[in-house]
Amino acid sequence: MKKLPIGVQDYKKIIEGNYVYVDKTKYIYDLISSEVPIFLSRPRRFGKSLTVSTLYYIFKGEKDLFKDTYIYDKWEFKEYPIIRISMLDVLSSTEEDFKYGLLEIIRLEGERYGISIENTNYKYAFNELIIKLSKKGKVVILVDEYEKPILDNINNKEKAERYREILRDFYVSIKSKDEYIKFVFITGITKFTKTGVFSALNNLNDISLNKKYSQMLGYTQEELEYYFKEHIKETSEEMGISEEELLKGLKEYYNGFSFDGEHYVYNPFSILKFFEEKKFQNYWFESGSPSFLYEYIKNRKITYEDLVKETVSAMDFSTREIEDANANIFFTQAGYLTFKGIKKLGLKEKYILDYPNIEVKSSFSRLILEANYGLKGLDEAENIIYEKIYNNDIEGLIEEIKKVISAIPYNLHQKEERYYHSLIFAILAIAGLNVRAEEMTTLGRSDVVLEFNERVYIFEAKLDKSTEEAIKQIKEKKYYEKYRGKEIYLIGINISSEKEI
């Protein structure tokens, strides 16, 4: 059984170390055959660095590493001089450190080819390296996490813009020295804008939302079942469940990321960690920077409804810089929201946004409860809520919801139904349950729907109205209709503006 490449981002190490490698070289072959400069944005831990590494060994001409892949008998595997830049290697605490870091990368890249860089300005040093290196052949340029110094300073608008200017000066060499260049591949988390870092690189082909490459990064359902067949068998046996049950759980918990609104993939890091730990946990989310997210949510009072109520267009991702972008655009690029469908408006398309899966939904809901409502120590509530649903203890569930809401500081309460709909949704979501808010039916939208095994719970909350009125609305609007055949529970909740639930 092949090893799990957790944290391994070097293609050569994966192949020689007998790690699982999901073959994505068909996409890579299509890209490099065109020779057009490519830009691709994806959330963190989605395989961007591994893709850069794969390209590196292809252009180094190391054909033997690709023996069992799609590209093996199709590419020439000629060796080209390569400039490989990772912004993960650059300190960005001060402008001086940042500029020095860029210069140091160029110097070190020159040293690999026995080239001495004489310029002490980061921009001109880059020009010098490209020209000198081109004497060995046309140059390949690979850039990973192009905007990391900007994202590191996203809460400091002035500093972020200054760093953007520096990167703009740095990357313009790629355009001005086009005659010396064979191929360019640039990755990042955020899409570039027309006035941003790559404003001068009008020849870059941005494939971030291109349907053809929507599954280039991440694992498809077919890839999961094919490449991890032995791990699926071993894990199902250890967990004491069937392979079918395991795959269903994996799909609900970790699938659902989409970059075109039609095709879906799993986050690779979550899948690898799951097969290592053999537990359903929030691996990808918790490997990030929740402290930053906490401040972002708290400062902007972000709610789930705010993030998903509006559809977005492709243009929305390139009209504003990331520090000025609407929250739903920022969170979509970061991977906390994703495209869950396409809404056609004549000749135009709009994307429907939502959480990709249970992992992100539960973790993000916890952050919202902590940042917006001042709730801490939710582990106990999470376990109790799951237990109450598992045992079909509706009364116990309502009591736990009341307990959580009563812990919110009085000054944070709002006397409106929408506020409590958001709260109830978030409280249920932290337990890792399949819960949905504002689900559309032919006659209206239900407040909250929760599915567990073959049971469906439909919640309707009313402010200063009786639970009977809440139940009446569920029946009149027939929110239950689409779930006929399952065990359905209608739950009316009365919220008193004086006494709460």
WOJOKA-V182306 format. One record per residue. RES is the residue in one letter. NEAR is the number of other ideal C-beta (glycine too) atoms within 8 Angstrom. Layout:
((RES & NEAR) (RES & NEAR))
This chain:
((M & 5) (K & 7) (K & 8) (L & 10) (P & 11) (I & 8) (G & 4) (V & 9) (Q & 6) (D & 8) (Y & 12) (K & 10) (K & 9) (I & 13) (I & 9) (E & 7) (G & 9) (N & 5) (Y & 12) (V & 11) (Y & 10) (V & 8) (D & 8) (K & 11) (T & 13) (K & 9) (Y & 9) (I & 13) (Y & 12) (D & 9) (L & 12) (I & 12) (S & 6) (S & 7) (E & 6) (V & 7) (P & 13) (I & 12) (F & 14) (L & 15) (S & 11) (R & 13) (P & 10) (R & 7) (R & 9) (F & 13) (G & 11) (K & 13) (S & 11) (L & 11) (T & 15) (V & 15) (S & 12) (T & 12) (L & 13) (Y & 12) (Y & 12) (I & 15) (F & 13) (K & 9) (G & 9) (E & 10) (K & 9) (D & 5) (L & 10) (F & 14) (K & 7) (D & 5) (T & 9) (Y & 8) (I & 11) (Y & 11) (D & 2) (K & 6) (W & 10) (E & 3) (F & 9) (K & 5) (E & 7) (Y & 13) (P & 11) (I & 11) (I & 12) (R & 9) (I & 10) (S & 11) (M & 12) (L & 7) (D & 6) (V & 11) (L & 8) (S & 12) (S & 4) (T & 7) (E & 8) (E & 6) (D & 10) (F & 14) (K & 10) (Y & 9) (G & 12) (L & 13) (L & 12) (E & 8) (I & 12) (I & 14) (R & 10) (L & 8) (E & 12) (G & 13) (E & 9) (R & 6) (Y & 9) (G & 4) (I & 9) (S & 5) (I & 10) (E & 5) (N & 8) (T & 5) (N & 7) (Y & 12) (K & 10) (Y & 8) (A & 14) (F & 12) (N & 12) (E & 12) (L & 14) (I & 15) (I & 10) (K & 9) (L & 14) (S & 13) (K & 5) (K & 6) (G & 8) (K & 9) (V & 14) (V & 14) (I & 13) (L & 14) (V & 13) (D & 13) (E & 12) (Y & 12) (E & 15) (K & 12) (P & 13) (I & 14) (L & 10) (D & 7) (N & 11) (I & 10) (N & 8) (N & 7) (K & 8) (E & 6) (K & 8) (A & 13) (E & 9) (R & 9) (Y & 14) (R & 13) (E & 8) (I & 14) (L & 13) (R & 13) (D & 9) (F & 11) (Y & 14) (V & 11) (S & 11) (I & 12) (K & 11) (S & 7) (K & 12) (D & 8) (E & 4) (Y & 10) (I & 15) (K & 9) (F & 12) (V & 12) (F & 14) (I & 13) (T & 15) (G & 13) (I & 11) (T & 9) (K & 10) (F & 12) (T & 10) (K & 5) (T & 5) (G & 10) (V & 11) (F & 11) (S & 9) (A & 8) (L & 11) (N & 5) (N & 8) (L & 12) (N & 9) (D & 11) (I & 12) (S & 11) (L & 9) (N & 9) (K & 7) (K & 6) (Y & 10) (S & 13) (Q & 8) (M & 9) (L & 12) (G & 12) (Y & 10) (T & 11) (Q & 9) (E & 6) (E & 9) (L & 14) (E & 9) (Y & 7) (Y & 9) (F & 11) (K & 8) (E & 8) (H & 11) (I & 13) (K & 9) (E & 9) (T & 12) (S & 12) (E & 7) (E & 7) (M & 8) (G & 4) (I & 7) (S & 6) (E & 8) (E & 6) (E & 9) (L & 13) (L & 11) (K & 8) (G & 10) (L & 13) (K & 9) (E & 9) (Y & 13) (Y & 13) (N & 13) (G & 10) (F & 15) (S & 14) (F & 10) (D & 10) (G & 10) (E & 7) (H & 10) (Y & 8) (V & 13) (Y & 14) (N & 15) (P & 13) (F & 12) (S & 13) (I & 14) (L & 11) (K & 12) (F & 16) (F & 11) (E & 8) (E & 8) (K & 8) (K & 5) (F & 6) (Q & 8) (N & 10) (Y & 12) (W & 15) (F & 11) (E & 9) (S & 7) (G & 8) (S & 5) (P & 10) (S & 6) (F & 9) (L & 11) (Y & 11) (E & 10) (Y & 12) (I & 13) (K & 9) (N & 6) (R & 7) (K & 7) (I & 11) (T & 9) (Y & 11) (E & 11) (D & 9) (L & 12) (V & 12) (K & 5) (E & 6) (T & 8) (V & 11) (S & 9) (A & 8) (M & 6) (D & 9) (F & 12) (S & 9) (T & 6) (R & 8) (E & 11) (I & 12) (E & 9) (D & 6) (A & 10) (N & 7) (A & 11) (N & 13) (I & 12) (F & 11) (F & 10) (T & 14) (Q & 14) (A & 9) (G & 15) (Y & 9) (L & 12) (T & 13) (F & 12) (K & 9) (G & 7) (I & 10) (K & 9) (K & 7) (L & 7) (G & 4) (L & 3) (K & 7) (E & 10) (K & 11) (Y & 13) (I & 12) (L & 14) (D & 8) (Y & 10) (P & 13) (N & 12) (I & 10) (E & 15) (V & 14) (K & 11) (S & 14) (S & 12) (F & 11) (S & 14) (R & 12) (L & 12) (I & 15) (L & 15) (E & 12) (A & 11) (N & 12) (Y & 11) (G & 8) (L & 10) (K & 5) (G & 5) (L & 12) (D & 6) (E & 7) (A & 12) (E & 12) (N & 9) (I & 10) (I & 16) (Y & 11) (E & 9) (K & 12) (I & 14) (Y & 7) (N & 7) (N & 6) (D & 9) (I & 10) (E & 6) (G & 10) (L & 11) (I & 11) (E & 8) (E & 12) (I & 13) (K & 10) (K & 9) (V & 13) (I & 12) (S & 7) (A & 6) (I & 12) (P & 6) (Y & 5) (N & 4) (L & 9) (H & 8) (Q & 5) (K & 6) (E & 7) (E & 9) (R & 7) (Y & 10) (Y & 13) (H & 14) (S & 13) (L & 12) (I & 14) (F & 14) (A & 13) (I & 14) (L & 13) (A & 12) (I & 14) (A & 11) (G & 12) (L & 13) (N & 8) (V & 12) (R & 8) (A & 12) (E & 10) (E & 9) (M & 4) (T & 12) (T & 4) (L & 6) (G & 6) (R & 7) (S & 14) (D & 11) (V & 14) (V & 13) (L & 13) (E & 8) (F & 9) (N & 3) (E & 4) (R & 11) (V & 12) (Y & 12) (I & 15) (F & 12) (E & 15) (A & 15) (K & 15) (L & 10) (D & 6) (K & 7) (S & 8) (T & 9) (E & 7) (E & 10) (A & 15) (I & 11) (K & 8) (Q & 10) (I & 14) (K & 9) (E & 7) (K & 10) (K & 9) (Y & 12) (Y & 12) (E & 8) (K & 5) (Y & 9) (R & 7) (G & 3) (K & 8) (E & 6) (I & 10) (Y & 9) (L & 10) (I & 10) (G & 14) (I & 14) (N & 11) (I & 12) (S & 8) (S & 6) (E & 3) (K & 4) (E & 8) (I & 10))
